[in-house]
Structure formats: C-alpha cells, structure tokens
Amino acid sequence: LRDGNSWFELSDIGHGKYDLAFVDGSHLPHDVLHDLVESYRLVRPDGLIIADDYLWGQPGELRPKEAIDAFVSCFKGHIKVIHQGYIMAMQKC
C-alpha cells in the first residue's frame, strides 16, 4: 500500500510482481487511464486489475467509465473482463 499521487508513486515500482491492483483515486478520465496502464504493468500474468467507480457520475460528465472502457478496448486480447458492475474486474492474460 502506497499513499501519494499515482503519477509519481507508481512509476518507480517494479513490474509484474503483484497479484492485484485496485484502482480507486481520481475520477478524471486521464488519471484513471494512467492508473490502469500502470496497473497492467505492475500485475503478473493472471493477476487482477480492479477499477472502482465504473458507474460513477452522469453521462456527459467527465467520469471513470470512459477511461475504463478505453483501457478495455486498447488492451483487448491482453485482459479478460471477469466482472462488470459498479466495479470492473479484469484479469491480465
């Protein structure tokens, strides 16, 4: 567990050594997308990436859903969605 701004805290952690990354911070899409990409780098194959607040906010607002959907689209074939609700749970392939 680390406390701080993810743009700085995640960049110096070794890759591929965690079983789980739980993304729950900023609701701004660019922050969420950054955290998901960094989380992908940090988890081992078969590890889980969980994004909180998938359904947070209203359509038309800046919200996590757009970034999470973009991540799922860009990493198609490299992740498998295993749960979609208020949280989105993905497994790294």
mmCIF file of the C-alpha atoms, coordinates in Angstrom:
data_MODEL
# 
_entry.id   MODEL 
# 
loop_
_atom_site.group_PDB 
_atom_site.id 
_atom_site.type_symbol 
_atom_site.label_atom_id 
_atom_site.label_alt_id 
_atom_site.label_comp_id 
_atom_site.label_asym_id 
_atom_site.label_entity_id 
_atom_site.label_seq_id 
_atom_site.pdbx_PDB_ins_code 
_atom_site.Cartn_x 
_atom_site.Cartn_y 
_atom_site.Cartn_z 
_atom_site.occupancy 
_atom_site.B_iso_or_equiv 
_atom_site.pdbx_formal_charge 
_atom_site.auth_seq_id 
_atom_site.auth_comp_id 
_atom_site.auth_asym_id 
_atom_site.auth_atom_id 
_atom_site.pdbx_PDB_model_num 
ATOM 1  C CA . LEU A 1 1  ? 0.000   0.000   0.000   1.00 0.00 ? 1  LEU A CA 1 
ATOM 2  C CA . ARG A 1 2  ? 1.366   3.368   -1.043  1.00 0.00 ? 2  ARG A CA 1 
ATOM 3  C CA . ASP A 1 3  ? -0.003  6.807   -0.321  1.00 0.00 ? 3  ASP A CA 1 
ATOM 4  C CA . GLY A 1 4  ? 0.547   9.707   -2.709  1.00 0.00 ? 4  GLY A CA 1 
ATOM 5  C CA . ASN A 1 5  ? -0.039  10.881  -6.247  1.00 0.00 ? 5  ASN A CA 1 
ATOM 6  C CA . SER A 1 6  ? -0.141  7.852   -8.531  1.00 0.00 ? 6  SER A CA 1 
ATOM 7  C CA . TRP A 1 7  ? 1.647   9.715   -11.350 1.00 0.00 ? 7  TRP A CA 1 
ATOM 8  C CA . PHE A 1 8  ? 4.740   9.663   -9.111  1.00 0.00 ? 8  PHE A CA 1 
ATOM 9  C CA . GLU A 1 9  ? 4.219   6.675   -6.823  1.00 0.00 ? 9  GLU A CA 1 
ATOM 10 C CA . LEU A 1 10 ? 3.549   4.019   -9.478  1.00 0.00 ? 10 LEU A CA 1 
ATOM 11 C CA . SER A 1 11 ? 6.438   4.874   -11.789 1.00 0.00 ? 11 SER A CA 1 
ATOM 12 C CA . ASP A 1 12 ? 9.172   3.503   -9.519  1.00 0.00 ? 12 ASP A CA 1 
ATOM 13 C CA . ILE A 1 13 ? 7.570   0.176   -8.629  1.00 0.00 ? 13 ILE A CA 1 
ATOM 14 C CA . GLY A 1 14 ? 8.912   -2.966  -10.303 1.00 0.00 ? 14 GLY A CA 1 
ATOM 15 C CA . HIS A 1 15 ? 6.712   -4.567  -12.931 1.00 0.00 ? 15 HIS A CA 1 
ATOM 16 C CA . GLY A 1 16 ? 4.982   -7.930  -12.972 1.00 0.00 ? 16 GLY A CA 1 
ATOM 17 C CA . LYS A 1 17 ? 5.189   -8.757  -9.297  1.00 0.00 ? 17 LYS A CA 1 
ATOM 18 C CA . TYR A 1 18 ? 1.723   -8.111  -7.875  1.00 0.00 ? 18 TYR A CA 1 
ATOM 19 C CA . ASP A 1 19 ? -1.349  -10.325 -7.795  1.00 0.00 ? 19 ASP A CA 1 
ATOM 20 C CA . LEU A 1 20 ? -3.825  -7.459  -7.535  1.00 0.00 ? 20 LEU A CA 1 
ATOM 21 C CA . ALA A 1 21 ? -4.084  -3.771  -8.388  1.00 0.00 ? 21 ALA A CA 1 
ATOM 22 C CA . PHE A 1 22 ? -7.094  -1.835  -7.105  1.00 0.00 ? 22 PHE A CA 1 
ATOM 23 C CA . VAL A 1 23 ? -7.602  1.476   -8.900  1.00 0.00 ? 23 VAL A CA 1 
ATOM 24 C CA . ASP A 1 24 ? -9.615  3.916   -6.794  1.00 0.00 ? 24 ASP A CA 1 
ATOM 25 C CA . GLY A 1 25 ? -8.494  7.518   -6.827  1.00 0.00 ? 25 GLY A CA 1 
ATOM 26 C CA . SER A 1 26 ? -9.225  10.394  -9.102  1.00 0.00 ? 26 SER A CA 1 
ATOM 27 C CA . HIS A 1 27 ? -12.402 10.289  -11.189 1.00 0.00 ? 27 HIS A CA 1 
ATOM 28 C CA . LEU A 1 28 ? -10.800 12.236  -14.042 1.00 0.00 ? 28 LEU A CA 1 
ATOM 29 C CA . PRO A 1 29 ? -10.515 10.002  -17.117 1.00 0.00 ? 29 PRO A CA 1 
ATOM 30 C CA . HIS A 1 30 ? -6.862  10.825  -17.845 1.00 0.00 ? 30 HIS A CA 1 
ATOM 31 C CA . ASP A 1 31 ? -5.879  9.913   -14.281 1.00 0.00 ? 31 ASP A CA 1 
ATOM 32 C CA . VAL A 1 32 ? -7.897  6.683   -14.354 1.00 0.00 ? 32 VAL A CA 1 
ATOM 33 C CA . LEU A 1 33 ? -6.401  5.649   -17.703 1.00 0.00 ? 33 LEU A CA 1 
ATOM 34 C CA . HIS A 1 34 ? -2.891  6.334   -16.422 1.00 0.00 ? 34 HIS A CA 1 
ATOM 35 C CA . ASP A 1 35 ? -3.524  4.253   -13.299 1.00 0.00 ? 35 ASP A CA 1 
ATOM 36 C CA . LEU A 1 36 ? -4.946  1.350   -15.319 1.00 0.00 ? 36 LEU A CA 1 
ATOM 37 C CA . VAL A 1 37 ? -1.996  1.281   -17.728 1.00 0.00 ? 37 VAL A CA 1 
ATOM 38 C CA . GLU A 1 38 ? 0.450   1.393   -14.816 1.00 0.00 ? 38 GLU A CA 1 
ATOM 39 C CA . SER A 1 39 ? -1.538  -1.327  -13.048 1.00 0.00 ? 39 SER A CA 1 
ATOM 40 C CA . TYR A 1 40 ? -1.296  -3.549  -16.121 1.00 0.00 ? 40 TYR A CA 1 
ATOM 41 C CA . ARG A 1 41 ? 2.482   -3.148  -15.984 1.00 0.00 ? 41 ARG A CA 1 
ATOM 42 C CA . LEU A 1 42 ? 2.579   -3.960  -12.276 1.00 0.00 ? 42 LEU A CA 1 
ATOM 43 C CA . VAL A 1 43 ? 0.470   -7.140  -12.139 1.00 0.00 ? 43 VAL A CA 1 
ATOM 44 C CA . ARG A 1 44 ? 1.785   -10.544 -13.057 1.00 0.00 ? 44 ARG A CA 1 
ATOM 45 C CA . PRO A 1 45 ? 0.127   -12.680 -15.757 1.00 0.00 ? 45 PRO A CA 1 
ATOM 46 C CA . ASP A 1 46 ? -3.233  -13.942 -14.414 1.00 0.00 ? 46 ASP A CA 1 
ATOM 47 C CA . GLY A 1 47 ? -3.206  -11.074 -11.885 1.00 0.00 ? 47 GLY A CA 1 
ATOM 48 C CA . LEU A 1 48 ? -6.283  -8.945  -11.313 1.00 0.00 ? 48 LEU A CA 1 
ATOM 49 C CA . ILE A 1 49 ? -6.894  -5.273  -12.024 1.00 0.00 ? 49 ILE A CA 1 
ATOM 50 C CA . ILE A 1 50 ? -9.976  -3.861  -10.329 1.00 0.00 ? 50 ILE A CA 1 
ATOM 51 C CA . ALA A 1 51 ? -11.268 -0.414  -11.229 1.00 0.00 ? 51 ALA A CA 1 
ATOM 52 C CA . ASP A 1 52 ? -13.690 1.198   -8.797  1.00 0.00 ? 52 ASP A CA 1 
ATOM 53 C CA . ASP A 1 53 ? -16.446 3.665   -9.679  1.00 0.00 ? 53 ASP A CA 1 
ATOM 54 C CA . TYR A 1 54 ? -17.151 2.330   -13.187 1.00 0.00 ? 54 TYR A CA 1 
ATOM 55 C CA . LEU A 1 55 ? -20.753 3.584   -12.989 1.00 0.00 ? 55 LEU A CA 1 
ATOM 56 C CA . TRP A 1 56 ? -19.967 6.772   -11.011 1.00 0.00 ? 56 TRP A CA 1 
ATOM 57 C CA . GLY A 1 57 ? -21.298 10.076  -12.330 1.00 0.00 ? 57 GLY A CA 1 
ATOM 58 C CA . GLN A 1 58 ? -23.768 11.016  -15.045 1.00 0.00 ? 58 GLN A CA 1 
ATOM 59 C CA . PRO A 1 59 ? -23.491 10.651  -18.836 1.00 0.00 ? 59 PRO A CA 1 
ATOM 60 C CA . GLY A 1 60 ? -21.899 13.757  -20.289 1.00 0.00 ? 60 GLY A CA 1 
ATOM 61 C CA . GLU A 1 61 ? -19.683 14.315  -17.220 1.00 0.00 ? 61 GLU A CA 1 
ATOM 62 C CA . LEU A 1 62 ? -16.009 13.506  -17.018 1.00 0.00 ? 62 LEU A CA 1 
ATOM 63 C CA . ARG A 1 63 ? -16.052 10.149  -15.268 1.00 0.00 ? 63 ARG A CA 1 
ATOM 64 C CA . PRO A 1 64 ? -14.022 6.945   -14.841 1.00 0.00 ? 64 PRO A CA 1 
ATOM 65 C CA . LYS A 1 65 ? -16.232 4.876   -17.190 1.00 0.00 ? 65 LYS A CA 1 
ATOM 66 C CA . GLU A 1 66 ? -14.807 6.465   -20.338 1.00 0.00 ? 66 GLU A CA 1 
ATOM 67 C CA . ALA A 1 67 ? -11.239 5.708   -19.302 1.00 0.00 ? 67 ALA A CA 1 
ATOM 68 C CA . ILE A 1 68 ? -12.047 2.172   -18.185 1.00 0.00 ? 68 ILE A CA 1 
ATOM 69 C CA . ASP A 1 69 ? -13.831 1.463   -21.472 1.00 0.00 ? 69 ASP A CA 1 
ATOM 70 C CA . ALA A 1 70 ? -10.852 2.883   -23.406 1.00 0.00 ? 70 ALA A CA 1 
ATOM 71 C CA . PHE A 1 71 ? -8.457  0.682   -21.435 1.00 0.00 ? 71 PHE A CA 1 
ATOM 72 C CA . VAL A 1 72 ? -10.564 -2.432  -22.080 1.00 0.00 ? 72 VAL A CA 1 
ATOM 73 C CA . SER A 1 73 ? -10.686 -1.594  -25.789 1.00 0.00 ? 73 SER A CA 1 
ATOM 74 C CA . CYS A 1 74 ? -6.954  -0.883  -26.102 1.00 0.00 ? 74 CYS A CA 1 
ATOM 75 C CA . PHE A 1 75 ? -5.911  -3.961  -24.123 1.00 0.00 ? 75 PHE A CA 1 
ATOM 76 C CA . LYS A 1 76 ? -8.350  -6.340  -25.844 1.00 0.00 ? 76 LYS A CA 1 
ATOM 77 C CA . GLY A 1 77 ? -6.640  -9.718  -26.074 1.00 0.00 ? 77 GLY A CA 1 
ATOM 78 C CA . HIS A 1 78 ? -4.356  -8.844  -23.156 1.00 0.00 ? 78 HIS A CA 1 
ATOM 79 C CA . ILE A 1 79 ? -7.034  -8.685  -20.465 1.00 0.00 ? 79 ILE A CA 1 
ATOM 80 C CA . LYS A 1 80 ? -10.265 -10.515 -19.785 1.00 0.00 ? 80 LYS A CA 1 
ATOM 81 C CA . VAL A 1 81 ? -13.194 -8.760  -18.134 1.00 0.00 ? 81 VAL A CA 1 
ATOM 82 C CA . ILE A 1 82 ? -14.411 -11.037 -15.344 1.00 0.00 ? 82 ILE A CA 1 
ATOM 83 C CA . HIS A 1 83 ? -16.905 -8.682  -13.691 1.00 0.00 ? 83 HIS A CA 1 
ATOM 84 C CA . GLN A 1 84 ? -18.691 -5.544  -14.806 1.00 0.00 ? 84 GLN A CA 1 
ATOM 85 C CA . GLY A 1 85 ? -20.864 -3.576  -12.404 1.00 0.00 ? 85 GLY A CA 1 
ATOM 86 C CA . TYR A 1 86 ? -20.052 -0.628  -10.160 1.00 0.00 ? 86 TYR A CA 1 
ATOM 87 C CA . ILE A 1 87 ? -16.557 -2.063  -10.261 1.00 0.00 ? 87 ILE A CA 1 
ATOM 88 C CA . MET A 1 88 ? -14.831 -3.531  -13.290 1.00 0.00 ? 88 MET A CA 1 
ATOM 89 C CA . ALA A 1 89 ? -12.615 -6.534  -12.610 1.00 0.00 ? 89 ALA A CA 1 
ATOM 90 C CA . MET A 1 90 ? -10.144 -7.666  -15.244 1.00 0.00 ? 90 MET A CA 1 
ATOM 91 C CA . GLN A 1 91 ? -7.610  -10.456 -15.415 1.00 0.00 ? 91 GLN A CA 1 
ATOM 92 C CA . LYS A 1 92 ? -4.291  -9.997  -17.190 1.00 0.00 ? 92 LYS A CA 1 
ATOM 93 C CA . CYS A 1 93 ? -3.780  -12.661 -19.850 1.00 0.00 ? 93 CYS A CA 1 
# 
